[in-house]
Amino acid sequence: MSELRTRIEAKKKKLEAELLERKADAQGAASDAVREIKAKLAELDKLVGDSWDDLSDSVRKKLADWLR
């Protein structure tokens, strides 16, 4: 597994955990933070698609930017 993929998956898990925590808060379910986390995870899904195989250099750069 590449370093980029490992870092992406670690951040994704962190965001998913934060999302669950925010959703557990009654007010958090509709908060801006929840929307931001969902948008960040959707962006990742769009970049990676169904496979980590054959990612172009431009997608790899976008994934590196996603980590920031």
Phi and psi restraints in degrees (range 20) as a CNS / XPLOR table:
assign (resid 1 and name C) (resid 2 and name N)
       (resid 2 and name CA) (resid 2 and name C) 1.0 -73.2 20.0 2
assign (resid 2 and name N) (resid 2 and name CA)
       (resid 2 and name C) (resid 3 and name N) 1.0 158.8 20.0 2
assign (resid 2 and name C) (resid 3 and name N)
       (resid 3 and name CA) (resid 3 and name C) 1.0 -61.2 20.0 2
assign (resid 3 and name N) (resid 3 and name CA)
       (resid 3 and name C) (resid 4 and name N) 1.0 -41.8 20.0 2
assign (resid 3 and name C) (resid 4 and name N)
       (resid 4 and name CA) (resid 4 and name C) 1.0 -59.2 20.0 2
assign (resid 4 and name N) (resid 4 and name CA)
       (resid 4 and name C) (resid 5 and name N) 1.0 -47.0 20.0 2
assign (resid 4 and name C) (resid 5 and name N)
       (resid 5 and name CA) (resid 5 and name C) 1.0 -62.3 20.0 2
assign (resid 5 and name N) (resid 5 and name CA)
       (resid 5 and name C) (resid 6 and name N) 1.0 -41.9 20.0 2
assign (resid 5 and name C) (resid 6 and name N)
       (resid 6 and name CA) (resid 6 and name C) 1.0 -61.1 20.0 2
assign (resid 6 and name N) (resid 6 and name CA)
       (resid 6 and name C) (resid 7 and name N) 1.0 -44.8 20.0 2
assign (resid 6 and name C) (resid 7 and name N)
       (resid 7 and name CA) (resid 7 and name C) 1.0 -66.1 20.0 2
assign (resid 7 and name N) (resid 7 and name CA)
       (resid 7 and name C) (resid 8 and name N) 1.0 -40.6 20.0 2
assign (resid 7 and name C) (resid 8 and name N)
       (resid 8 and name CA) (resid 8 and name C) 1.0 -63.3 20.0 2
assign (resid 8 and name N) (resid 8 and name CA)
       (resid 8 and name C) (resid 9 and name N) 1.0 -47.4 20.0 2
assign (resid 8 and name C) (resid 9 and name N)
       (resid 9 and name CA) (resid 9 and name C) 1.0 -64.0 20.0 2
assign (resid 9 and name N) (resid 9 and name CA)
       (resid 9 and name C) (resid 10 and name N) 1.0 -35.8 20.0 2
assign (resid 9 and name C) (resid 10 and name N)
       (resid 10 and name CA) (resid 10 and name C) 1.0 -65.8 20.0 2
assign (resid 10 and name N) (resid 10 and name CA)
       (resid 10 and name C) (resid 11 and name N) 1.0 -43.6 20.0 2
assign (resid 10 and name C) (resid 11 and name N)
       (resid 11 and name CA) (resid 11 and name C) 1.0 -67.7 20.0 2
assign (resid 11 and name N) (resid 11 and name CA)
       (resid 11 and name C) (resid 12 and name N) 1.0 -37.9 20.0 2
assign (resid 11 and name C) (resid 12 and name N)
       (resid 12 and name CA) (resid 12 and name C) 1.0 -61.0 20.0 2
assign (resid 12 and name N) (resid 12 and name CA)
       (resid 12 and name C) (resid 13 and name N) 1.0 -44.9 20.0 2
assign (resid 12 and name C) (resid 13 and name N)
       (resid 13 and name CA) (resid 13 and name C) 1.0 -62.9 20.0 2
assign (resid 13 and name N) (resid 13 and name CA)
       (resid 13 and name C) (resid 14 and name N) 1.0 -39.6 20.0 2
assign (resid 13 and name C) (resid 14 and name N)
       (resid 14 and name CA) (resid 14 and name C) 1.0 -62.7 20.0 2
assign (resid 14 and name N) (resid 14 and name CA)
       (resid 14 and name C) (resid 15 and name N) 1.0 -44.8 20.0 2
assign (resid 14 and name C) (resid 15 and name N)
       (resid 15 and name CA) (resid 15 and name C) 1.0 -65.4 20.0 2
assign (resid 15 and name N) (resid 15 and name CA)
       (resid 15 and name C) (resid 16 and name N) 1.0 -40.5 20.0 2
assign (resid 15 and name C) (resid 16 and name N)
       (resid 16 and name CA) (resid 16 and name C) 1.0 -62.9 20.0 2
assign (resid 16 and name N) (resid 16 and name CA)
       (resid 16 and name C) (resid 17 and name N) 1.0 -40.0 20.0 2
assign (resid 16 and name C) (resid 17 and name N)
       (resid 17 and name CA) (resid 17 and name C) 1.0 -66.0 20.0 2
assign (resid 17 and name N) (resid 17 and name CA)
       (resid 17 and name C) (resid 18 and name N) 1.0 -42.0 20.0 2
assign (resid 17 and name C) (resid 18 and name N)
       (resid 18 and name CA) (resid 18 and name C) 1.0 -64.0 20.0 2
assign (resid 18 and name N) (resid 18 and name CA)
       (resid 18 and name C) (resid 19 and name N) 1.0 -39.0 20.0 2
assign (resid 18 and name C) (resid 19 and name N)
       (resid 19 and name CA) (resid 19 and name C) 1.0 -61.4 20.0 2
assign (resid 19 and name N) (resid 19 and name CA)
       (resid 19 and name C) (resid 20 and name N) 1.0 -46.2 20.0 2
assign (resid 19 and name C) (resid 20 and name N)
       (resid 20 and name CA) (resid 20 and name C) 1.0 -61.8 20.0 2
assign (resid 20 and name N) (resid 20 and name CA)
       (resid 20 and name C) (resid 21 and name N) 1.0 -40.3 20.0 2
assign (resid 20 and name C) (resid 21 and name N)
       (resid 21 and name CA) (resid 21 and name C) 1.0 -64.1 20.0 2
assign (resid 21 and name N) (resid 21 and name CA)
       (resid 21 and name C) (resid 22 and name N) 1.0 -43.7 20.0 2
assign (resid 21 and name C) (resid 22 and name N)
       (resid 22 and name CA) (resid 22 and name C) 1.0 -66.8 20.0 2
assign (resid 22 and name N) (resid 22 and name CA)
       (resid 22 and name C) (resid 23 and name N) 1.0 -39.4 20.0 2
assign (resid 22 and name C) (resid 23 and name N)
       (resid 23 and name CA) (resid 23 and name C) 1.0 -66.3 20.0 2
assign (resid 23 and name N) (resid 23 and name CA)
       (resid 23 and name C) (resid 24 and name N) 1.0 -29.9 20.0 2
assign (resid 23 and name C) (resid 24 and name N)
       (resid 24 and name CA) (resid 24 and name C) 1.0 -66.5 20.0 2
assign (resid 24 and name N) (resid 24 and name CA)
       (resid 24 and name C) (resid 25 and name N) 1.0 -27.7 20.0 2
assign (resid 24 and name C) (resid 25 and name N)
       (resid 25 and name CA) (resid 25 and name C) 1.0 -78.1 20.0 2
assign (resid 25 and name N) (resid 25 and name CA)
       (resid 25 and name C) (resid 26 and name N) 1.0 124.3 20.0 2
assign (resid 25 and name C) (resid 26 and name N)
       (resid 26 and name CA) (resid 26 and name C) 1.0 -53.5 20.0 2
assign (resid 26 and name N) (resid 26 and name CA)
       (resid 26 and name C) (resid 27 and name N) 1.0 -42.5 20.0 2
assign (resid 26 and name C) (resid 27 and name N)
       (resid 27 and name CA) (resid 27 and name C) 1.0 -78.3 20.0 2
assign (resid 27 and name N) (resid 27 and name CA)
       (resid 27 and name C) (resid 28 and name N) 1.0 -25.8 20.0 2
assign (resid 27 and name C) (resid 28 and name N)
       (resid 28 and name CA) (resid 28 and name C) 1.0 -67.2 20.0 2
assign (resid 28 and name N) (resid 28 and name CA)
       (resid 28 and name C) (resid 29 and name N) 1.0 -25.5 20.0 2
assign (resid 28 and name C) (resid 29 and name N)
       (resid 29 and name CA) (resid 29 and name C) 1.0 -59.6 20.0 2
assign (resid 29 and name N) (resid 29 and name CA)
       (resid 29 and name C) (resid 30 and name N) 1.0 -27.0 20.0 2
assign (resid 29 and name C) (resid 30 and name N)
       (resid 30 and name CA) (resid 30 and name C) 1.0 -112.5 20.0 2
assign (resid 30 and name N) (resid 30 and name CA)
       (resid 30 and name C) (resid 31 and name N) 1.0 13.5 20.0 2
assign (resid 30 and name C) (resid 31 and name N)
       (resid 31 and name CA) (resid 31 and name C) 1.0 -78.2 20.0 2
assign (resid 31 and name N) (resid 31 and name CA)
       (resid 31 and name C) (resid 32 and name N) 1.0 162.9 20.0 2
assign (resid 31 and name C) (resid 32 and name N)
       (resid 32 and name CA) (resid 32 and name C) 1.0 -62.8 20.0 2
assign (resid 32 and name N) (resid 32 and name CA)
       (resid 32 and name C) (resid 33 and name N) 1.0 -35.9 20.0 2
assign (resid 32 and name C) (resid 33 and name N)
       (resid 33 and name CA) (resid 33 and name C) 1.0 -61.1 20.0 2
assign (resid 33 and name N) (resid 33 and name CA)
       (resid 33 and name C) (resid 34 and name N) 1.0 -41.2 20.0 2
assign (resid 33 and name C) (resid 34 and name N)
       (resid 34 and name CA) (resid 34 and name C) 1.0 -63.1 20.0 2
assign (resid 34 and name N) (resid 34 and name CA)
       (resid 34 and name C) (resid 35 and name N) 1.0 -44.5 20.0 2
assign (resid 34 and name C) (resid 35 and name N)
       (resid 35 and name CA) (resid 35 and name C) 1.0 -62.8 20.0 2
assign (resid 35 and name N) (resid 35 and name CA)
       (resid 35 and name C) (resid 36 and name N) 1.0 -40.9 20.0 2
assign (resid 35 and name C) (resid 36 and name N)
       (resid 36 and name CA) (resid 36 and name C) 1.0 -64.1 20.0 2
assign (resid 36 and name N) (resid 36 and name CA)
       (resid 36 and name C) (resid 37 and name N) 1.0 -43.0 20.0 2
assign (resid 36 and name C) (resid 37 and name N)
       (resid 37 and name CA) (resid 37 and name C) 1.0 -65.0 20.0 2
assign (resid 37 and name N) (resid 37 and name CA)
       (resid 37 and name C) (resid 38 and name N) 1.0 -44.4 20.0 2
assign (resid 37 and name C) (resid 38 and name N)
       (resid 38 and name CA) (resid 38 and name C) 1.0 -60.7 20.0 2
assign (resid 38 and name N) (resid 38 and name CA)
       (resid 38 and name C) (resid 39 and name N) 1.0 -40.2 20.0 2
assign (resid 38 and name C) (resid 39 and name N)
       (resid 39 and name CA) (resid 39 and name C) 1.0 -65.3 20.0 2
assign (resid 39 and name N) (resid 39 and name CA)
       (resid 39 and name C) (resid 40 and name N) 1.0 -40.9 20.0 2
assign (resid 39 and name C) (resid 40 and name N)
       (resid 40 and name CA) (resid 40 and name C) 1.0 -64.1 20.0 2
assign (resid 40 and name N) (resid 40 and name CA)
       (resid 40 and name C) (resid 41 and name N) 1.0 -43.1 20.0 2
assign (resid 40 and name C) (resid 41 and name N)
       (resid 41 and name CA) (resid 41 and name C) 1.0 -67.9 20.0 2
assign (resid 41 and name N) (resid 41 and name CA)
       (resid 41 and name C) (resid 42 and name N) 1.0 -37.0 20.0 2
assign (resid 41 and name C) (resid 42 and name N)
       (resid 42 and name CA) (resid 42 and name C) 1.0 -65.6 20.0 2
assign (resid 42 and name N) (resid 42 and name CA)
       (resid 42 and name C) (resid 43 and name N) 1.0 -38.9 20.0 2
assign (resid 42 and name C) (resid 43 and name N)
       (resid 43 and name CA) (resid 43 and name C) 1.0 -61.1 20.0 2
assign (resid 43 and name N) (resid 43 and name CA)
       (resid 43 and name C) (resid 44 and name N) 1.0 -42.0 20.0 2
assign (resid 43 and name C) (resid 44 and name N)
       (resid 44 and name CA) (resid 44 and name C) 1.0 -62.6 20.0 2
assign (resid 44 and name N) (resid 44 and name CA)
       (resid 44 and name C) (resid 45 and name N) 1.0 -46.5 20.0 2
assign (resid 44 and name C) (resid 45 and name N)
       (resid 45 and name CA) (resid 45 and name C) 1.0 -58.5 20.0 2
assign (resid 45 and name N) (resid 45 and name CA)
       (resid 45 and name C) (resid 46 and name N) 1.0 -39.2 20.0 2
assign (resid 45 and name C) (resid 46 and name N)
       (resid 46 and name CA) (resid 46 and name C) 1.0 -67.0 20.0 2
assign (resid 46 and name N) (resid 46 and name CA)
       (resid 46 and name C) (resid 47 and name N) 1.0 -40.5 20.0 2
assign (resid 46 and name C) (resid 47 and name N)
       (resid 47 and name CA) (resid 47 and name C) 1.0 -68.8 20.0 2
assign (resid 47 and name N) (resid 47 and name CA)
       (resid 47 and name C) (resid 48 and name N) 1.0 -44.1 20.0 2
assign (resid 47 and name C) (resid 48 and name N)
       (resid 48 and name CA) (resid 48 and name C) 1.0 -85.3 20.0 2
assign (resid 48 and name N) (resid 48 and name CA)
       (resid 48 and name C) (resid 49 and name N) 1.0 -36.2 20.0 2
assign (resid 48 and name C) (resid 49 and name N)
       (resid 49 and name CA) (resid 49 and name C) 1.0 69.7 20.0 2
assign (resid 49 and name N) (resid 49 and name CA)
       (resid 49 and name C) (resid 50 and name N) 1.0 -139.3 20.0 2
assign (resid 49 and name C) (resid 50 and name N)
       (resid 50 and name CA) (resid 50 and name C) 1.0 -90.2 20.0 2
assign (resid 50 and name N) (resid 50 and name CA)
       (resid 50 and name C) (resid 51 and name N) 1.0 -8.4 20.0 2
assign (resid 50 and name C) (resid 51 and name N)
       (resid 51 and name CA) (resid 51 and name C) 1.0 -149.5 20.0 2
assign (resid 51 and name N) (resid 51 and name CA)
       (resid 51 and name C) (resid 52 and name N) 1.0 145.8 20.0 2
assign (resid 51 and name C) (resid 52 and name N)
       (resid 52 and name CA) (resid 52 and name C) 1.0 -88.0 20.0 2
assign (resid 52 and name N) (resid 52 and name CA)
       (resid 52 and name C) (resid 53 and name N) 1.0 -6.3 20.0 2
assign (resid 52 and name C) (resid 53 and name N)
       (resid 53 and name CA) (resid 53 and name C) 1.0 -74.8 20.0 2
assign (resid 53 and name N) (resid 53 and name CA)
       (resid 53 and name C) (resid 54 and name N) 1.0 144.6 20.0 2
assign (resid 53 and name C) (resid 54 and name N)
       (resid 54 and name CA) (resid 54 and name C) 1.0 59.0 20.0 2
assign (resid 54 and name N) (resid 54 and name CA)
       (resid 54 and name C) (resid 55 and name N) 1.0 42.4 20.0 2
assign (resid 54 and name C) (resid 55 and name N)
       (resid 55 and name CA) (resid 55 and name C) 1.0 -76.9 20.0 2
assign (resid 55 and name N) (resid 55 and name CA)
       (resid 55 and name C) (resid 56 and name N) 1.0 132.9 20.0 2
assign (resid 55 and name C) (resid 56 and name N)
       (resid 56 and name CA) (resid 56 and name C) 1.0 -73.5 20.0 2
assign (resid 56 and name N) (resid 56 and name CA)
       (resid 56 and name C) (resid 57 and name N) 1.0 165.2 20.0 2
assign (resid 56 and name C) (resid 57 and name N)
       (resid 57 and name CA) (resid 57 and name C) 1.0 -62.2 20.0 2
assign (resid 57 and name N) (resid 57 and name CA)
       (resid 57 and name C) (resid 58 and name N) 1.0 -36.5 20.0 2
assign (resid 57 and name C) (resid 58 and name N)
       (resid 58 and name CA) (resid 58 and name C) 1.0 -66.8 20.0 2
assign (resid 58 and name N) (resid 58 and name CA)
       (resid 58 and name C) (resid 59 and name N) 1.0 -37.4 20.0 2
assign (resid 58 and name C) (resid 59 and name N)
       (resid 59 and name CA) (resid 59 and name C) 1.0 -68.4 20.0 2
assign (resid 59 and name N) (resid 59 and name CA)
       (resid 59 and name C) (resid 60 and name N) 1.0 -39.9 20.0 2
assign (resid 59 and name C) (resid 60 and name N)
       (resid 60 and name CA) (resid 60 and name C) 1.0 -60.9 20.0 2
assign (resid 60 and name N) (resid 60 and name CA)
       (resid 60 and name C) (resid 61 and name N) 1.0 -39.6 20.0 2
assign (resid 60 and name C) (resid 61 and name N)
       (resid 61 and name CA) (resid 61 and name C) 1.0 -65.2 20.0 2
assign (resid 61 and name N) (resid 61 and name CA)
       (resid 61 and name C) (resid 62 and name N) 1.0 -43.3 20.0 2
assign (resid 61 and name C) (resid 62 and name N)
       (resid 62 and name CA) (resid 62 and name C) 1.0 -63.0 20.0 2
assign (resid 62 and name N) (resid 62 and name CA)
       (resid 62 and name C) (resid 63 and name N) 1.0 -37.1 20.0 2
assign (resid 62 and name C) (resid 63 and name N)
       (resid 63 and name CA) (resid 63 and name C) 1.0 -67.0 20.0 2
assign (resid 63 and name N) (resid 63 and name CA)
       (resid 63 and name C) (resid 64 and name N) 1.0 -39.8 20.0 2
assign (resid 63 and name C) (resid 64 and name N)
       (resid 64 and name CA) (resid 64 and name C) 1.0 -62.9 20.0 2
assign (resid 64 and name N) (resid 64 and name CA)
       (resid 64 and name C) (resid 65 and name N) 1.0 -40.5 20.0 2
assign (resid 64 and name C) (resid 65 and name N)
       (resid 65 and name CA) (resid 65 and name C) 1.0 -65.2 20.0 2
assign (resid 65 and name N) (resid 65 and name CA)
       (resid 65 and name C) (resid 66 and name N) 1.0 -36.1 20.0 2
assign (resid 65 and name C) (resid 66 and name N)
       (resid 66 and name CA) (resid 66 and name C) 1.0 -60.2 20.0 2
assign (resid 66 and name N) (resid 66 and name CA)
       (resid 66 and name C) (resid 67 and name N) 1.0 -32.4 20.0 2
assign (resid 66 and name C) (resid 67 and name N)
       (resid 67 and name CA) (resid 67 and name C) 1.0 -66.5 20.0 2
assign (resid 67 and name N) (resid 67 and name CA)
       (resid 67 and name C) (resid 68 and name N) 1.0 -21.5 20.0 2
